[in-house]
Amino acid sequence: MMKPTIQVLTGCTAVGKTEWALRWAETRGAEIVSCDSLLFYRGMDLGTAKPTAAEQTRVPHHLIDICGVGDRMDVTHYVTKARAAVEGILARGRPVLVVGGSGFYLKSFFAPVADEVAVSAELRAEVASLGLAEAVARLHTLNPAGLGALDTANPRRVNRALERCLASGRTLADLAEEFARLPGPFAGWTVALTRIERPPAELDQRIEARVAAMLRDGLVAEVKQLCADGLRENPSAARAIGYRETIDFLDGKLAESELAGVIAQNTRALVKKQRTWFRTQLPPHREVKADGLTLDRLFGA
Protein backbone atom coordinates (compact mmCIF):
# COMPACT_ATOMS: atom_id res chain seq x y z
CA MET A 1 0.00 0.00 0.00
CA MET A 2 1.38 3.40 -1.00
CA LYS A 3 2.05 5.68 1.94
CA PRO A 4 0.67 9.25 1.94
CA THR A 5 2.77 11.95 0.31
CA ILE A 6 5.10 14.05 2.42
CA GLN A 7 5.07 17.63 1.17
CA VAL A 8 8.38 19.48 1.55
CA LEU A 9 8.68 23.26 1.22
CA THR A 10 12.10 24.87 0.93
CA GLY A 11 13.78 28.02 -0.34
CA CYS A 12 16.49 30.50 0.55
CA THR A 13 16.69 32.35 3.84
CA ALA A 14 14.07 35.17 4.04
CA VAL A 15 12.15 33.94 0.99
CA GLY A 16 8.92 33.57 2.98
CA LYS A 17 8.69 29.85 3.76
CA THR A 18 7.11 30.33 7.19
CA GLU A 19 4.31 32.56 5.93
CA TRP A 20 3.29 30.26 3.08
CA ALA A 21 3.70 27.11 5.16
CA LEU A 22 1.36 28.42 7.83
CA ARG A 23 -1.28 29.44 5.31
CA TRP A 24 -1.20 26.13 3.46
CA ALA A 25 -1.11 24.02 6.63
CA GLU A 26 -4.06 25.89 8.17
CA THR A 27 -6.12 25.41 5.04
CA ARG A 28 -5.31 21.69 4.73
CA GLY A 29 -5.29 20.78 8.42
CA ALA A 30 -1.62 19.83 8.15
CA GLU A 31 1.09 19.70 10.79
CA ILE A 32 4.57 21.13 10.20
CA VAL A 33 7.86 19.32 10.71
CA SER A 34 10.81 21.72 10.90
CA CYS A 35 13.85 21.04 8.74
CA ASP A 36 15.99 23.89 10.05
CA SER A 37 19.18 22.93 11.86
CA LEU A 38 18.96 25.89 14.27
CA LEU A 39 15.31 25.74 15.28
CA PHE A 40 16.13 22.70 17.42
CA TYR A 41 17.73 24.94 20.02
CA ARG A 42 15.75 26.60 22.78
CA GLY A 43 16.48 30.31 23.01
CA MET A 44 17.71 30.70 19.42
CA ASP A 45 14.62 32.61 18.41
CA LEU A 46 15.28 36.01 16.88
CA GLY A 47 18.44 35.17 14.97
CA THR A 48 16.76 32.18 13.33
CA ALA A 49 13.42 33.90 12.61
CA LYS A 50 11.86 30.99 14.47
CA PRO A 51 8.05 30.78 14.15
CA THR A 52 6.62 32.74 17.06
CA ALA A 53 4.55 31.23 19.84
CA ALA A 54 1.45 32.65 18.16
CA GLU A 55 2.40 31.09 14.81
CA GLN A 56 3.07 27.73 16.46
CA THR A 57 -0.38 27.96 18.04
CA ARG A 58 -1.97 28.35 14.61
CA VAL A 59 -0.45 25.09 13.34
CA PRO A 60 1.16 22.24 15.32
CA HIS A 61 4.94 22.29 14.81
CA HIS A 62 7.44 19.52 15.43
CA LEU A 63 11.23 19.50 16.06
CA ILE A 64 11.38 23.05 17.35
CA ASP A 65 12.94 23.78 20.77
CA ILE A 66 13.84 20.13 21.36
CA CYS A 67 17.27 20.65 22.94
CA GLY A 68 19.45 23.14 24.76
CA VAL A 69 21.96 25.25 22.88
CA GLY A 70 24.84 23.28 24.37
CA ASP A 71 23.43 19.89 23.37
CA ARG A 72 24.65 17.82 20.44
CA MET A 73 22.35 17.48 17.44
CA ASP A 74 23.15 15.84 14.12
CA VAL A 75 21.37 14.49 11.08
CA THR A 76 21.14 10.95 12.48
CA HIS A 77 19.25 12.21 15.54
CA TYR A 78 17.17 14.40 13.26
CA VAL A 79 16.10 11.50 11.05
CA THR A 80 14.99 9.44 14.03
CA LYS A 81 12.90 12.31 15.38
CA ALA A 82 11.58 13.34 11.97
CA ARG A 83 10.39 9.81 11.14
CA ALA A 84 8.61 9.59 14.49
CA ALA A 85 6.95 12.97 13.89
CA VAL A 86 5.86 12.05 10.35
CA GLU A 87 4.45 8.71 11.44
CA GLY A 88 2.58 10.35 14.32
CA ILE A 89 1.03 13.01 12.08
CA LEU A 90 -0.06 10.47 9.48
CA ALA A 91 -1.49 8.23 12.20
CA ARG A 92 -3.73 11.16 13.16
CA GLY A 93 -4.92 11.32 9.56
CA ARG A 94 -3.37 14.73 8.90
CA PRO A 95 -1.13 15.90 6.04
CA VAL A 96 2.59 16.38 6.66
CA LEU A 97 4.40 19.55 5.62
CA VAL A 98 8.18 19.62 6.09
CA VAL A 99 9.56 23.18 6.05
CA GLY A 100 13.15 24.43 6.05
CA GLY A 101 16.26 25.20 4.11
CA SER A 102 19.05 23.38 5.95
CA GLY A 103 20.58 21.39 3.12
CA PHE A 104 21.95 18.32 4.87
CA TYR A 105 18.77 17.81 6.90
CA LEU A 106 16.59 18.51 3.87
CA LYS A 107 18.47 15.93 1.83
CA SER A 108 17.55 13.23 4.36
CA PHE A 109 14.06 13.14 2.82
CA PHE A 110 15.51 12.10 -0.55
CA ALA A 111 18.75 10.24 0.12
CA PRO A 112 20.64 8.24 2.75
CA VAL A 113 22.28 10.33 5.46
CA ALA A 114 24.21 7.92 7.67
CA ASP A 115 26.61 5.14 6.73
CA GLU A 116 27.61 2.05 8.70
CA VAL A 117 31.07 3.25 9.74
CA ALA A 118 31.46 2.82 13.51
CA VAL A 119 33.51 5.53 15.22
CA SER A 120 34.82 4.83 18.72
CA ALA A 121 34.60 7.39 21.48
CA GLU A 122 38.41 7.39 21.67
CA LEU A 123 38.79 8.21 17.98
CA ARG A 124 36.13 10.89 18.18
CA ALA A 125 37.96 12.49 21.11
CA GLU A 126 41.27 12.33 19.23
CA VAL A 127 39.79 14.08 16.20
CA ALA A 128 38.04 16.65 18.38
CA SER A 129 41.38 17.65 19.87
CA LEU A 130 42.68 18.76 16.47
CA GLY A 131 42.40 22.27 15.15
CA LEU A 132 40.48 22.81 11.94
CA ALA A 133 43.59 23.39 9.82
CA GLU A 134 45.27 20.23 11.12
CA ALA A 135 42.13 18.15 10.57
CA VAL A 136 41.82 19.40 6.98
CA ALA A 137 45.52 18.66 6.37
CA ARG A 138 45.11 15.09 7.60
CA LEU A 139 42.07 14.66 5.38
CA HIS A 140 44.09 15.77 2.36
CA THR A 141 46.79 13.24 3.26
CA LEU A 142 44.20 10.46 3.45
CA ASN A 143 42.43 11.65 0.29
CA PRO A 144 45.11 12.49 -2.30
CA ALA A 145 42.45 12.70 -5.04
CA GLY A 146 40.73 15.56 -3.19
CA LEU A 147 37.94 16.19 -0.70
CA GLY A 148 35.09 16.58 -3.17
CA ALA A 149 32.35 18.94 -2.02
CA LEU A 150 33.30 18.84 1.67
CA ASP A 151 32.86 22.22 3.37
CA THR A 152 36.34 22.59 4.82
CA ALA A 153 35.31 25.72 6.74
CA ASN A 154 32.78 23.72 8.78
CA PRO A 155 34.56 22.11 11.78
CA ARG A 156 31.82 19.60 12.48
CA ARG A 157 31.72 18.29 8.91
CA VAL A 158 35.49 18.17 8.68
CA ASN A 159 35.70 16.21 11.93
CA ARG A 160 32.99 13.75 10.88
CA ALA A 161 34.74 13.19 7.55
CA LEU A 162 38.10 12.59 9.23
CA GLU A 163 36.55 10.22 11.77
CA ARG A 164 35.01 8.12 9.01
CA CYS A 165 38.23 7.97 6.99
CA LEU A 166 40.31 6.95 10.02
CA ALA A 167 37.76 4.44 11.30
CA SER A 168 37.23 2.74 7.93
CA GLY A 169 40.66 3.12 6.36
CA ARG A 170 38.93 4.29 3.19
CA THR A 171 38.80 7.53 1.21
CA LEU A 172 35.86 9.89 1.17
CA ALA A 173 35.23 8.99 -2.48
CA ASP A 174 35.03 5.27 -1.67
CA LEU A 175 32.77 5.92 1.29
CA ALA A 176 30.54 8.18 -0.83
CA GLU A 177 30.16 5.54 -3.53
CA GLU A 178 29.08 2.92 -1.01
CA PHE A 179 26.89 5.43 0.78
CA ALA A 180 24.98 6.31 -2.39
CA ARG A 181 23.76 2.73 -2.67
CA LEU A 182 22.04 2.81 0.73
CA PRO A 183 18.25 3.40 0.96
CA GLY A 184 17.11 6.78 2.24
CA PRO A 185 15.31 7.13 5.60
CA PHE A 186 12.04 8.03 3.85
CA ALA A 187 12.39 5.61 0.94
CA GLY A 188 8.92 4.15 1.60
CA TRP A 189 7.14 7.47 1.14
CA THR A 190 6.39 9.67 -1.84
CA VAL A 191 8.18 12.96 -1.11
CA ALA A 192 7.08 16.00 -3.14
CA LEU A 193 9.46 18.96 -3.03
CA THR A 194 8.53 22.56 -3.78
CA ARG A 195 10.99 25.48 -3.70
CA ILE A 196 9.91 29.13 -3.39
CA GLU A 197 11.94 31.77 -5.20
CA ARG A 198 12.01 35.57 -5.27
CA PRO A 199 13.88 38.04 -7.49
CA PRO A 200 17.30 38.93 -5.99
CA ALA A 201 16.45 42.63 -5.45
CA GLU A 202 13.25 41.73 -3.59
CA LEU A 203 15.05 39.15 -1.47
CA ASP A 204 17.73 41.71 -0.59
CA GLN A 205 15.02 44.05 0.71
CA ARG A 206 13.51 41.27 2.79
CA ILE A 207 16.92 40.43 4.25
CA GLU A 208 17.53 44.05 5.25
CA ALA A 209 14.10 44.25 6.89
CA ARG A 210 14.60 40.93 8.65
CA VAL A 211 17.96 41.92 10.12
CA ALA A 212 16.60 45.28 11.29
CA ALA A 213 13.69 43.53 13.01
CA MET A 214 15.99 41.01 14.73
CA LEU A 215 18.16 43.76 16.20
CA ARG A 216 15.17 45.91 17.14
CA ASP A 217 13.50 43.01 18.93
CA GLY A 218 16.57 42.17 21.03
CA LEU A 219 19.03 39.93 19.20
CA VAL A 220 21.99 41.21 21.23
CA ALA A 221 20.26 40.37 24.52
CA GLU A 222 19.31 36.96 23.12
CA VAL A 223 22.91 36.17 22.23
CA LYS A 224 24.17 37.34 25.63
CA GLN A 225 21.81 34.86 27.31
CA LEU A 226 22.71 32.07 24.90
CA CYS A 227 26.41 32.61 25.58
CA ALA A 228 25.68 32.15 29.26
CA ASP A 229 23.85 28.93 28.35
CA GLY A 230 26.78 27.48 26.39
CA LEU A 231 26.42 28.83 22.85
CA ARG A 232 30.17 29.24 22.38
CA GLU A 233 30.68 25.53 23.09
CA ASN A 234 28.43 24.61 20.15
CA PRO A 235 30.47 25.53 17.03
CA SER A 236 27.63 24.96 14.55
CA ALA A 237 25.24 27.21 16.45
CA ALA A 238 27.83 29.85 17.38
CA ARG A 239 28.92 30.18 13.73
CA ALA A 240 25.36 30.68 12.49
CA ILE A 241 24.73 33.98 10.74
CA GLY A 242 23.35 36.55 13.13
CA TYR A 243 24.96 34.82 16.09
CA ARG A 244 28.62 34.87 15.08
CA GLU A 245 28.46 38.56 14.17
CA THR A 246 26.71 39.41 17.44
CA ILE A 247 29.33 37.43 19.36
CA ASP A 248 32.00 39.47 17.56
CA PHE A 249 30.18 42.64 18.63
CA LEU A 250 30.00 41.46 22.25
CA ASP A 251 33.72 40.62 22.09
CA GLY A 252 34.57 44.09 20.82
CA LYS A 253 35.57 42.87 17.36
CA LEU A 254 32.72 44.64 15.59
CA ALA A 255 31.23 48.08 16.14
CA GLU A 256 27.51 48.37 16.87
CA SER A 257 27.11 50.57 13.80
CA GLU A 258 28.53 47.76 11.63
CA LEU A 259 26.45 44.92 13.05
CA ALA A 260 23.34 45.11 10.87
CA GLY A 261 25.33 45.59 7.68
CA VAL A 262 27.63 42.65 8.33
CA ILE A 263 24.74 40.32 9.21
CA ALA A 264 22.90 41.34 6.03
CA GLN A 265 26.03 40.93 3.92
CA ASN A 266 26.69 37.45 5.30
CA THR A 267 23.04 36.50 4.84
CA ARG A 268 23.24 37.45 1.18
CA ALA A 269 26.37 35.30 0.84
CA LEU A 270 24.49 32.42 2.46
CA VAL A 271 21.62 32.84 0.01
CA LYS A 272 24.07 32.57 -2.87
CA LYS A 273 25.43 29.31 -1.44
CA GLN A 274 21.91 28.01 -0.82
CA ARG A 275 20.89 28.63 -4.41
CA THR A 276 23.94 26.76 -5.66
CA TRP A 277 23.20 23.87 -3.30
CA PHE A 278 19.55 23.70 -4.34
CA ARG A 279 20.56 23.66 -7.99
CA THR A 280 23.21 20.94 -7.63
CA GLN A 281 22.07 18.75 -4.74
CA LEU A 282 18.28 18.54 -4.80
CA PRO A 283 16.34 16.06 -6.93
CA PRO A 284 14.00 17.40 -9.65
CA HIS A 285 11.37 19.59 -8.00
CA ARG A 286 8.83 22.34 -8.51
CA GLU A 287 9.99 25.94 -8.37
CA VAL A 288 7.30 28.53 -7.67
CA LYS A 289 7.64 32.30 -7.71
CA ALA A 290 6.48 34.11 -4.58
CA ASP A 291 5.01 36.91 -6.71
CA GLY A 292 1.43 36.00 -7.51
CA LEU A 293 1.66 32.74 -5.61
CA THR A 294 -1.62 31.26 -4.35
CA LEU A 295 -2.27 28.39 -2.00
CA ASP A 296 -3.58 26.25 -4.84
CA ARG A 297 -0.43 26.88 -6.86
CA LEU A 298 1.91 26.28 -3.95
CA PHE A 299 2.01 22.51 -4.36
CA GLY A 300 0.37 22.27 -7.75
CA ALA A 301 -3.02 21.38 -6.31
Secondary structure as UniProt FT lines:
FT   STRAND          6..11
FT   TURN            13..14
FT   HELIX           17..28
FT   STRAND          31..34
FT   TURN            37..40
FT   TURN            42..43
FT   TURN            46..49
FT   HELIX           53..58
FT   STRAND          61..62
FT   TURN            69..70
FT   HELIX           75..91
FT   TURN            92..93
FT   STRAND          96..99
FT   HELIX           103..107
FT   TURN            108..110
FT   HELIX           121..128
FT   HELIX           132..142
FT   TURN            144..145
FT   TURN            148..149
FT   TURN            152..153
FT   HELIX           155..168
FT   HELIX           172..180
FT   TURN            185..188
FT   STRAND          191..197
FT   HELIX           200..217
FT   HELIX           219..228
FT   TURN            229..230
FT   HELIX           231..233
FT   HELIX           235..238
FT   TURN            241..242
FT   HELIX           243..250
FT   TURN            251..252
FT   HELIX           256..281
FT   STRAND          286..289
FT   TURN            291..292
FT   HELIX           295..298
FT   TURN            299..300
//
